[in-house]
Amino acid sequence: TWLYIIQISGLMLVCVLQFFNSMILGSLLISFNASVLIARTIQKNLKKGGLLNRLGNLILHVLLVFSLTLLINKFIKKILNLESDEHIFKFLKAKFGFGATRDFDANLYLCEEAFGLLPLNTFSRLSDTLLFYVYILVLFLMTAAAATVALRNLSGSNPVQFMEKMEECTVTLKPDAAYNLIHTVLFGCLALSTMRMKYLWTSHMCVFASFGLCSTEVWKLILKGAHLYTSQRV
């Protein structure tokens, strides 16, 4: 909750410092953060029932958040009469083949190579520095750990058993590592779809790969997988 409030406060401060730039108020991020806080109030407890009930609650929560995001965003734009970012949505629609556009700004982006797909030679250049290999190894291990933790969290029904599992999961995958795992996957998707955005991904790749090399949790997972685990080896 504090994370969402901090992000909203940060964006509001940017709006003020940019001489009340109304485009910030119409951003999807403000609408998303607001919708998450509302959805959390409506669905106070997602950890009720068994695995299927919890999965159903989670899917419903995600749908509620995205629906509220679009509604709040549309409402803010209608009140403030904002159309400044419409060309971005037109560009994305045309880029992914959902119909052509006659918008000048959107077509300008479509002509630019920087807004195209990420070229394949990027991976060979990243491999030359060995960054890509380390990154993929850490990403694979962290994703496997995250999937295991998520299943454990969803399947726990007994409160005492659930707390024990949560403590075990926190040792296996710390919240800060899980947060950065989600970020690196999203940055990767963004870079693959739009080459210009690779500056976000490549810098985060360096941070994520170095975390993996220096993390006792990652080495613990590797040694456990190879049946060589001891605390001295870690």
N, C-alpha and C positions, 0 to 999 in steps of 0.2 A: 504493500500500500504506500509506504514511504517512497519507494522508487518511482511509482506513477505520479505521486504528488510533486516530487522533485523535478521530474521531467516537464510536467505542466507548468510549474513555477518558472523553470528555466526558459521555456518557450514564451511565456508571458513577459518575462524580463527582456528577452530578445526583441519582442514586439515593441516594448516601450523604448528601448535603446535605439531601435531603427525608426524612431519618430512615429510610433503607432502604425507600424506596417500591418495592414489588415490581412495580407496574404498569409501571415503566420497564424492568425486566428482561424483561417479556413483550411489549415493543414490537416492531413489525415491523422497525424500523430496525436494532436490535441484531442480529436474526436475519439481515437482509439483508447487513449488513456482514460478519458472520461467514461467511455462505455464499459471498460474493464471494471472500474470502481462501482458503477451501477450494477453490473452483472454479479459482482462479488457480494453486493448487498442483497440482491434478489435470491441468488443461490448461495446461501451461507455455508452449507456443508455438502461438499461433493463426495465425501468419503462414507456414504451410506450404502448398506447392502453388500452384495457380492461383486465379483469381477464384472459381470455383464451390466449390472446396475450402475457401477462406477464408470464404466466405459460410456454408457448411455448418457449419464450426467455430464461427462466431459465433452462429448460431442455436442450435446445441447448447449453447454456453456460456450463453446467455440462459436457455434452458429448464432447464439444470442449476442456475443461480443461483436462479431462482424456485421450483423444486421443493425445493431445500435450504432456502430461506427458510421455506416453509410447514412443512416437516418439523421444523426446529430450533425454530420458533415454537411448534408444537404440543407438542413435547417439553418445552420450558421451562414452558409453561402447565400441562402435566400434572404435572410435578414440583412446581411451586410452587402448584398448585391455583388458578390465576388465571382469573377470569371477569369482571373489572372492565371490560373494553372490548368485551365481546360485543354490547352494545346498539348499538355503532357499526356493526358488520358487519350486524346485523339492520336497522338504519336504511338502510344503503347497498343492501341486498338489496331492501327494500321501495321505496326511492326510484327505483331503476332497473327496477322492474316484475318482479322475480324472485320474487314471492310476498308476500302480506300477512304482517304480524306483530302479535302481541298484546302485545309488550313495551311497557311504559309509557314508558320513556325514549326508545325508538325512535319511538314514536307522537308523543311530545312534540316531538321534532325535526322530524317530518314536518309538524306543524301550524305550526311557526315559519316565517315568510316569509324570514328570514335564511338558512335552510337550503335554500331553493328555488333554481331556476336563475337565472343572472344576467340582470336585465332589459335589454332592448335599448336603453333610453334611456341606459344607462351609456356606450355608445360615442359617442352624440351629445354628452354632457357632457364626455367626454375629448377629443372633436374640437374643442370650443369653445376649448380652451386650446392647440390645435395639437399636443398631445402624441401623440395617436393616429396622426396622419399620419406624423410623424417616426418613431415606433416601428415602424409597419408597413413603412416604407421600409428601415429598418435591419434589421428582422427578415427581410425578403425577401432582402436582399443577403447577410446572414450565413448564412441557410439554404442559399442557392445555393452559397456558398463552402464550407460544411460538407459539402454533398452531393458537390461536386467533390473535396474533400480525402479524403473517405471512400472514394470510388471509386478514387482514385489509390493510397491506402494498401492497399486490398484487391487491386488488380491488379498491384502491384509484385512480381516474382518474383526478379529479380537483386538480391543484397544491396547491391552498390555503387549500382545504379540506385535501389533502394529508399531508401537513405540520402540520395541527391541529391533524390529526390522529397519526403522528409520535411522536409529543410531548406527546400525551396521552399514546402511546405505550411505550415510554421511561420511563414513570412513572410506568406503569404496569410491564414492564420487561426491566431492565437496560441492556445495551450491555455486561457488564462484566459478568452478571448472565447468559445471553444467550450463551456467549462464553464457560463458564464452564459447562453449560448444555450439549452442544455438546460434550465437552471433556469427561464428565462422561459417556455418552451413548457409545462413541467410546471405552473408557477404559473398560466398562462393556462387550462389544462384544469381545474385545481382551482377557479379562480374561476368559470368557465363552468358547472360542475356544482353549485357551492355558493356562493351569493352572499356569504356571510359571509367567505369566504376571499379576496375581492378585495383586501383590505388587503395581502396578500403580493404580488399581481400588480401593482397600481397603483404601489406604491413601487419595485418592480423595473423597471417600465416606464420610470420617470423615469431610473433609473441606466443602463438599457440604451440609451435614446434619446440621453442626453447623451454616453454613450461613443461612439455612432455619429457624432454631430456633431463630436466632438473627435478621432476616430480617423483617422490617415493611411491605414490599411489600407482603411477603408470608402471614403474619397475616391479612393483608388487604383483600387478596383473600379469606382466610378462613372465615372471618367475613362477607364478602359480600355474600359468598355462603350460609351461615347460616342466612342471613338477619338480622345480628346483628351489622352491620358496623357503627361505629362513630369514629371520629378522636381521641377522648379521650380513647376509648377502645384499639385502635391500640397503 
